[in-house]
């Protein structure tokens, strides 16, 4: 026999948010003497996910009176799978990102994390000092990613560009059509570092090698240059060879099989994995078994899996289905 809270979690997972909210409302109102936080937090999350600001604010006033503490804060951020809107969140402090190992273009989680970290921050400090090498696909993907972030108004502060410049210079002139990506990244870095003479010399060589017009020099106003590494601000650190955070988003459903396989692949070489679910709106009830199976498999193979930024509806569902036996769910801050 499920409790009202558990039933609400299952209703929401089955895509019946209104029925889940009504059940929680009734539970809270019919038990004024109870001081358990979970049903309140679940209801706050439903209102937030459904963009019900008026109901959220009304519940906030009741919450403050009952618990004599601050209520959860409303966020204008939109979670995929709930609302088609694309409102931006208020950016946090500048984040620090470090690359290690060999940079490749097929490192999907790395570049996804890079973009998501930038979206949550005022900008990025990108440290190249620990890179061992760069494949052509990595150069191409890095240029595309950085240009996209700059186009969206993100400030990028490269750290130790000379080290990456040296790596790229070694690979230029070896032949092969993929080599063009290294040239383009090096041209971008020269431009961003204000090295106009080096840029123009390389631009002429580039034009001759690839039989195109030489790129034009344009001051890189949106990129600030740092000459040496500095202590990382309090933000996520992404390491090409060491990063252990995997991001999921939207609704986890039968359509998520490939993404869950990516999670398994991502975890294969790691002993500890942080699974960030800040962008997950719902785990579909019909897919909870598959999701649970992946987490149980990781746990069984000796991996430590920590879930963070899990909304209360999903947390309650994971508890109902005993998924929390295989993972550690980190508490979100209230308010």
C-alpha positions as a Python dict, from the first residue, in 0.01 Angstrom:
ca = {
    (1, 'X'): (0, 0, 0),
    (2, 'X'): (158, 325, -115),
    (3, 'X'): (148, 638, 101),
    (4, 'X'): (6, 959, -46),
    (5, 'X'): (357, 1091, -100),
    (6, 'X'): (466, 775, -280),
    (7, 'X'): (149, 771, -489),
    (8, 'X'): (208, 1134, -588),
    (9, 'X'): (560, 1045, -700),
    (10, 'X'): (425, 762, -916),
    (11, 'X'): (152, 983, -1061),
    (12, 'X'): (406, 1246, -1157),
    (13, 'X'): (639, 985, -1306),
    (14, 'X'): (342, 861, -1511),
    (15, 'X'): (298, 1216, -1646),
    (16, 'X'): (-2, 1314, -1433),
    (17, 'X'): (139, 1629, -1265),
    (18, 'X'): (-201, 1787, -1192),
    (19, 'X'): (-327, 1475, -1013),
    (20, 'X'): (2, 1451, -820),
    (21, 'X'): (-26, 1815, -713),
    (22, 'X'): (-388, 1771, -604),
    (23, 'X'): (-296, 1467, -396),
    (24, 'X'): (-14, 1655, -223),
    (25, 'X'): (-234, 1959, -161),
    (26, 'X'): (-495, 1742, 3),
    (27, 'X'): (-232, 1562, 209),
    (28, 'X'): (-87, 1888, 341),
    (29, 'X'): (-422, 2051, 419),
    (30, 'X'): (-569, 1744, 587),
    (31, 'X'): (-271, 1708, 820),
    (32, 'X'): (-200, 2054, 961),
    (33, 'X'): (-24, 1904, 1261),
    (34, 'X'): (242, 1727, 1047),
    (35, 'X'): (577, 1902, 1003),
    (36, 'X'): (739, 1677, 742),
    (37, 'X'): (907, 1874, 466),
    (38, 'X'): (896, 1623, 181),
    (39, 'X'): (536, 1672, 58),
    (40, 'X'): (582, 2049, 65),
    (41, 'X'): (907, 2029, -131),
    (42, 'X'): (748, 1794, -382),
    (43, 'X'): (463, 2037, -435),
    (44, 'X'): (707, 2329, -474),
    (45, 'X'): (887, 2132, -745),
    (46, 'X'): (569, 2052, -935),
    (47, 'X'): (470, 2420, -933),
    (48, 'X'): (820, 2518, -1043),
    (49, 'X'): (833, 2259, -1321),
    (50, 'X'): (484, 2354, -1440),
    (51, 'X'): (570, 2726, -1431),
    (52, 'X'): (287, 2788, -1180),
    (53, 'X'): (432, 3100, -1018),
    (54, 'X'): (114, 3215, -842),
    (55, 'X'): (59, 2877, -674),
    (56, 'X'): (430, 2862, -585),
    (57, 'X'): (417, 3203, -415),
    (58, 'X'): (102, 3116, -223),
    (59, 'X'): (260, 2793, -100),
    (60, 'X'): (571, 2989, -2),
    (61, 'X'): (371, 3212, 233),
    (62, 'X'): (207, 2910, 396),
    (63, 'X'): (547, 2741, 426),
    (64, 'X'): (707, 3038, 605),
    (65, 'X'): (423, 3057, 855),
    (66, 'X'): (424, 2684, 927),
    (67, 'X'): (797, 2615, 939),
    (68, 'X'): (926, 2962, 1039),
    (69, 'X'): (1203, 2945, 782),
    (70, 'X'): (1270, 3063, 429),
    (71, 'X'): (1080, 2886, 154),
    (72, 'X'): (1243, 2746, -161),
    (73, 'X'): (1328, 3017, -412),
    (74, 'X'): (1154, 3049, -748),
    (75, 'X'): (1381, 3005, -1049),
    (76, 'X'): (1321, 3146, -1397),
    (77, 'X'): (1526, 2864, -1546),
    (78, 'X'): (1335, 2628, -1773),
    (79, 'X'): (1396, 2255, -1751),
    (80, 'X'): (1390, 2056, -2082),
    (81, 'X'): (1084, 1840, -2126),
    (82, 'X'): (852, 2072, -1935),
    (83, 'X'): (840, 2409, -2109),
    (84, 'X'): (951, 2505, -2458),
    (85, 'X'): (1062, 2847, -2333),
    (86, 'X'): (1430, 2931, -2339),
    (87, 'X'): (1473, 3187, -2064),
    (88, 'X'): (1826, 3227, -1938),
    (89, 'X'): (1923, 3191, -1576),
    (90, 'X'): (2111, 3461, -1394),
    (91, 'X'): (2477, 3377, -1450),
    (92, 'X'): (2690, 3273, -1154),
    (93, 'X'): (3054, 3361, -1094),
    (94, 'X'): (3316, 3287, -1358),
    (95, 'X'): (3383, 2912, -1368),
    (96, 'X'): (3716, 2736, -1413),
    (97, 'X'): (3769, 2459, -1668),
    (98, 'X'): (4090, 2261, -1712),
    (99, 'X'): (4175, 2020, -1993),
    (100, 'X'): (4409, 1725, -1942),
    (101, 'X'): (4522, 1434, -2156),
    (102, 'X'): (4452, 1437, -2529),
    (103, 'X'): (4162, 1651, -2650),
    (104, 'X'): (3933, 1471, -2896),
    (105, 'X'): (3617, 1582, -3069),
    (106, 'X'): (3420, 1272, -2969),
    (107, 'X'): (3434, 1355, -2598),
    (108, 'X'): (3064, 1438, -2590),
    (109, 'X'): (3029, 1463, -2213),
    (110, 'X'): (3331, 1694, -2192),
    (111, 'X'): (3198, 1945, -2444),
    (112, 'X'): (2845, 1917, -2310),
    (113, 'X'): (2972, 1987, -1960),
    (114, 'X'): (3178, 2276, -2094),
    (115, 'X'): (2872, 2441, -2250),
    (116, 'X'): (2646, 2371, -1952),
    (117, 'X'): (2903, 2510, -1710),
    (118, 'X'): (2931, 2825, -1922),
    (119, 'X'): (2553, 2865, -1928),
    (120, 'X'): (2543, 2860, -1548),
    (121, 'X'): (2831, 3105, -1512),
    (122, 'X'): (2928, 3456, -1606),
    (123, 'X'): (3216, 3315, -1809),
    (124, 'X'): (3490, 3054, -1823),
    (125, 'X'): (3857, 3045, -1735),
    (126, 'X'): (3989, 2775, -1970),
    (127, 'X'): (4321, 2622, -1862),
    (128, 'X'): (4526, 2451, -2136),
    (129, 'X'): (4841, 2401, -1928),
    (130, 'X'): (4778, 2031, -1860),
    (131, 'X'): (4698, 1917, -2213),
    (132, 'X'): (4921, 1643, -2356),
    (133, 'X'): (4795, 1662, -2711),
    (134, 'X'): (4511, 1762, -2944),
    (135, 'X'): (4355, 1557, -3221),
    (136, 'X'): (4221, 1738, -3527),
    (137, 'X'): (3863, 1661, -3423),
    (138, 'X'): (3938, 1817, -3084),
    (139, 'X'): (4072, 2136, -3242),
    (140, 'X'): (3766, 2162, -3464),
    (141, 'X'): (3523, 2101, -3180),
    (142, 'X'): (3700, 2345, -2947),
    (143, 'X'): (3691, 2625, -3206),
    (144, 'X'): (3319, 2566, -3270),
    (145, 'X'): (3239, 2552, -2898),
    (146, 'X'): (3434, 2863, -2805),
    (147, 'X'): (3291, 3063, -3095),
    (148, 'X'): (2940, 2956, -2999),
    (149, 'X'): (2989, 3063, -2637),
    (150, 'X'): (3136, 3398, -2740),
    (151, 'X'): (2846, 3455, -2980),
    (152, 'X'): (2613, 3403, -2683),
    (153, 'X'): (2795, 3668, -2486),
    (154, 'X'): (3009, 3446, -2264),
    (155, 'X'): (3347, 3577, -2152),
    (156, 'X'): (3625, 3322, -2203),
    (157, 'X'): (3963, 3364, -2035),
    (158, 'X'): (4222, 3124, -2181),
    (159, 'X'): (4506, 3020, -1948),
    (160, 'X'): (4846, 2917, -2088),
    (161, 'X'): (4775, 2965, -2458),
    (162, 'X'): (5151, 2930, -2537),
    (163, 'X'): (5140, 2566, -2424),
    (164, 'X'): (4852, 2484, -2660),
    (165, 'X'): (5016, 2691, -2934),
    (166, 'X'): (5330, 2478, -2902),
    (167, 'X'): (5127, 2156, -2929),
    (168, 'X'): (4947, 2278, -3240),
    (169, 'X'): (5263, 2410, -3405),
    (170, 'X'): (5416, 2061, -3385),
    (171, 'X'): (5121, 1915, -3578),
    (172, 'X'): (5105, 2177, -3851),
    (173, 'X'): (5288, 2085, -4169),
    (174, 'X'): (5249, 1708, -4141),
    (175, 'X'): (4989, 1691, -4417),
    (176, 'X'): (4634, 1558, -4427),
    (177, 'X'): (4308, 1741, -4474),
    (178, 'X'): (4223, 1720, -4104),
    (179, 'X'): (4523, 1940, -4035),
    (180, 'X'): (4316, 2244, -4129),
    (181, 'X'): (4142, 2227, -3791),
    (182, 'X'): (4474, 2281, -3610),
    (183, 'X'): (4550, 2584, -3826),
    (184, 'X'): (4209, 2736, -3751),
    (185, 'X'): (4244, 2684, -3376),
    (186, 'X'): (4594, 2831, -3380),
    (187, 'X'): (4473, 3132, -3580),
    (188, 'X'): (4196, 3184, -3327),
    (189, 'X'): (4439, 3164, -3037),
    (190, 'X'): (4686, 3408, -3196),
    (191, 'X'): (4400, 3648, -3253),
    (192, 'X'): (4270, 3611, -2899),
    (193, 'X'): (4615, 3666, -2751),
    (194, 'X'): (4665, 3980, -2959),
    (195, 'X'): (4957, 3830, -3154),
    (196, 'X'): (4882, 4012, -3479),
    (197, 'X'): (5222, 3960, -3647),
    (198, 'X'): (5212, 3585, -3581),
    (199, 'X'): (4848, 3573, -3694),
    (200, 'X'): (4920, 3746, -4025),
    (201, 'X'): (5224, 3526, -4098),
    (202, 'X'): (5025, 3211, -4027),
    (203, 'X'): (4726, 3342, -4224),
    (204, 'X'): (4942, 3373, -4536),
    (205, 'X'): (5075, 3018, -4491),
    (206, 'X'): (4720, 2894, -4432),
    (207, 'X'): (4597, 3060, -4754),
    (208, 'X'): (4879, 2904, -4957),
    (209, 'X'): (4836, 2556, -4808),
    (210, 'X'): (4460, 2539, -4847),
    (211, 'X'): (4422, 2766, -5153),
    (212, 'X'): (4183, 3008, -4985),
    (213, 'X'): (4183, 3376, -4904),
    (214, 'X'): (4383, 3455, -4589),
    (215, 'X'): (4170, 3515, -4279),
    (216, 'X'): (4141, 3878, -4169),
    (217, 'X'): (4268, 4004, -3835),
    (218, 'X'): (3995, 4111, -3597),
    (219, 'X'): (4068, 4210, -3237),
    (220, 'X'): (3915, 3952, -3004),
    (221, 'X'): (3734, 4186, -2768),
    (222, 'X'): (3534, 3922, -2590),
    (223, 'X'): (3828, 3705, -2488),
    (224, 'X'): (4040, 3808, -2190),
    (225, 'X'): (4389, 3659, -2176),
    (226, 'X'): (4554, 3526, -1861),
    (227, 'X'): (4928, 3462, -1879),
    (228, 'X'): (4947, 3201, -1603),
    (229, 'X'): (4718, 2970, -1407),
    (230, 'X'): (4547, 3114, -1103),
    (231, 'X'): (4342, 2955, -823),
    (232, 'X'): (4011, 2826, -950),
    (233, 'X'): (3697, 3017, -842),
    (234, 'X'): (3428, 2821, -662),
    (235, 'X'): (3273, 2652, -963),
    (236, 'X'): (3281, 2320, -1144),
    (237, 'X'): (3619, 2202, -1267),
    (238, 'X'): (3613, 1995, -1585),
    (239, 'X'): (3918, 1782, -1650),
    (240, 'X'): (3951, 1613, -1987),
    (241, 'X'): (4099, 1301, -1830),
    (242, 'X'): (3964, 1334, -1477),
    (243, 'X'): (3618, 1494, -1498),
    (244, 'X'): (3365, 1273, -1325),
    (245, 'X'): (3037, 1458, -1376),
    (246, 'X'): (2781, 1331, -1626),
    (247, 'X'): (2478, 1545, -1718),
    (248, 'X'): (2129, 1419, -1800),
    (249, 'X'): (1844, 1639, -1916),
    (250, 'X'): (1477, 1639, -2010),
    (251, 'X'): (1263, 1332, -1943),
    (252, 'X'): (1438, 998, -1885),
    (253, 'X'): (1227, 761, -2095),
    (254, 'X'): (1255, 475, -2342),
    (255, 'X'): (1413, 728, -2578),
    (256, 'X'): (1702, 771, -2333),
    (257, 'X'): (1860, 429, -2395),
    (258, 'X'): (2154, 566, -2592),
    (259, 'X'): (2217, 835, -2332),
    (260, 'X'): (2215, 579, -2052),
    (261, 'X'): (2463, 372, -2251),
    (262, 'X'): (2682, 682, -2274),
    (263, 'X'): (2659, 705, -1895),
    (264, 'X'): (2780, 346, -1862),
    (265, 'X'): (3066, 414, -2104),
    (266, 'X'): (3153, 734, -1921),
    (267, 'X'): (3165, 550, -1588),
    (268, 'X'): (3375, 260, -1716),
    (269, 'X'): (3710, 425, -1639),
    (270, 'X'): (3600, 605, -1322),
    (271, 'X'): (3560, 490, -965),
    (272, 'X'): (3333, 778, -863),
    (273, 'X'): (3067, 941, -1080),
    (274, 'X'): (2858, 1249, -1013),
    (275, 'X'): (2530, 1236, -1203),
    (276, 'X'): (2391, 1589, -1239),
    (277, 'X'): (2013, 1593, -1280),
    (278, 'X'): (1946, 1966, -1254),
    (279, 'X'): (1802, 1960, -1608),
    (280, 'X'): (1595, 1642, -1563),
    (281, 'X'): (1225, 1716, -1521),
    (282, 'X'): (1095, 1360, -1481),
    (283, 'X'): (1191, 993, -1483),
    (284, 'X'): (912, 817, -1670),
    (285, 'X'): (754, 542, -1462),
    (286, 'X'): (781, 299, -1753),
    (287, 'X'): (1158, 355, -1770),
    (288, 'X'): (1247, 353, -1402),
    (289, 'X'): (1346, -14, -1428),
    (290, 'X'): (1598, 54, -1705),
    (291, 'X'): (1735, 360, -1523),
    (292, 'X'): (1758, 165, -1199),
    (293, 'X'): (1930, -122, -1379),
    (294, 'X'): (2206, 106, -1511),
    (295, 'X'): (2267, 255, -1165),
    (296, 'X'): (2258, -88, -1000),
    (297, 'X'): (2505, -217, -1257),
    (298, 'X'): (2746, 66, -1184),
    (299, 'X'): (2709, 7, -811),
    (300, 'X'): (2763, -365, -857),
    (301, 'X'): (3084, -307, -1048),
    (302, 'X'): (3226, -110, -758),
    (303, 'X'): (3143, 240, -877),
    (304, 'X'): (3035, 510, -634),
    (305, 'X'): (2746, 702, -791),
    (306, 'X'): (2634, 1034, -642),
    (307, 'X'): (2321, 1208, -772),
    (308, 'X'): (2302, 1583, -733),
    (309, 'X'): (2038, 1849, -806),
    (310, 'X'): (1760, 1588, -805),
    (311, 'X'): (1411, 1736, -783),
    (312, 'X'): (1191, 1609, -499),
    (313, 'X'): (949, 1426, -728),
    (314, 'X'): (1231, 1217, -871),
    (315, 'X'): (1387, 1170, -527),
    (316, 'X'): (1059, 1030, -394),
    (317, 'X'): (1027, 797, -693),
    (318, 'X'): (1381, 666, -648),
    (319, 'X'): (1298, 596, -285),
    (320, 'X'): (975, 413, -373),
    (321, 'X'): (1155, 193, -623),
    (322, 'X'): (1455, 133, -392),
    (323, 'X'): (1691, 291, -644),
    (324, 'X'): (1851, 486, -360),
    (325, 'X'): (2009, 158, -245),
    (326, 'X'): (2253, 185, -534),
    (327, 'X'): (2337, 556, -521),
    (328, 'X'): (2397, 846, -285),
    (329, 'X'): (2150, 1131, -338),
    (330, 'X'): (2297, 1464, -236),
    (331, 'X'): (2059, 1704, -65),
    (332, 'X'): (1966, 2024, -238),
    (333, 'X'): (1978, 2350, -46),
    (334, 'X'): (1634, 2486, 42),
    (335, 'X'): (1580, 2852, -27),
}
